[in-house]
């Protein structure tokens, strides 16, 4: 995984490891999946103008 990630060309990369999931982490660990998206992906979407910051 680390060697593959080094080949990725992107503004940012981050690995979230789902230890208790097989192929469907969004169903097997939905809380961790959602927190990971909000924490790591949403800031990039907001910065790119693709989304508005959600009301908390």
NORGIBEL-V14219 format. One record per residue. N is the residue number from 1. SS is DSSP state (~ for helix, > for strand, _ for the rest). BURIAL is 1 if it has 9 or more other ideal C-beta (glycine too) atoms within 8 Angstrom, else 0. Layout:
N,SS,BURIAL + N,SS,BURIAL
//
This chain:
1,_,0 + 2,~,0 + 3,~,0 + 4,~,0 + 5,~,1 + 6,~,0 + 7,~,0 + 8,_,0 + 9,_,0 + 10,_,0 + 11,_,0 + 12,_,0 + 13,_,0 + 14,_,0 + 15,_,0 + 16,_,0 + 17,_,0 + 18,_,1 + 19,_,0 + 20,_,0 + 21,_,1 + 22,_,0 + 23,_,0 + 24,_,0 + 25,~,1 + 26,~,0 + 27,~,0 + 28,~,1 + 29,_,1 + 30,~,0 + 31,~,0 + 32,~,1 + 33,~,1 + 34,~,0 + 35,~,0 + 36,~,1 + 37,~,1 + 38,~,0 + 39,~,0 + 40,~,1 + 41,~,1 + 42,~,1 + 43,~,0 + 44,~,1 + 45,~,1 + 46,~,1 + 47,~,0 + 48,_,0 + 49,_,0 + 50,_,0 + 51,_,0 + 52,_,0 + 53,_,0 + 54,_,0 + 55,_,0 + 56,_,0
//
